[in-house]
Amino acid sequence: MTRHAAPAPVPTWVRQLMHEIDTLDFGEAFTRTTDDTEMFFGTAHVVGAEAIKAFFVKIDEPLHIEHTVLECWEAPDGVLFLRGEATMAKKTAPGTTVRAPFMHLYRLDGGGTIRTIHITAGPLRTDAVM
């Protein structure tokens, strides 16, 4: 038997998660994270729902940001791949926008709780948003 990833519709909870990250108004989607959820964002390793929220506040609060999921792939054993694009601008310079590609890999347990999130982003014109 061959086990492989296949294209899938973007789950509603993923769209909600992206919205919560964009608005920093964490709600229902973030209930899928726990004190044991691990996030790997580039070289950062963050553990726990509250620490993950604080990480997003730190990096996204100075920005207007919108994440758009372009593709979603499901694999066996609760693995979900996302490919998308983030459009962002500093709040102090809203006329200068940049777009950065991103990849997210989620590992879910059998009940849909997020065990791990792996995020890569970029390349990015960091001078425009940092």
Secondary structure, 3 states (H helix, E strand, C coil): CCCCCEECCCCHHHHHHHHHHHHCCCCHHHHHCCCCCEEEECCEEEECHHHHHHHHHHHHCCEEEEEEEEEEEEECCCEEEEEEEEEEEECCCCCCCEEEEEEEEEEECCCCCEEEEEEEECCCCHHHHC
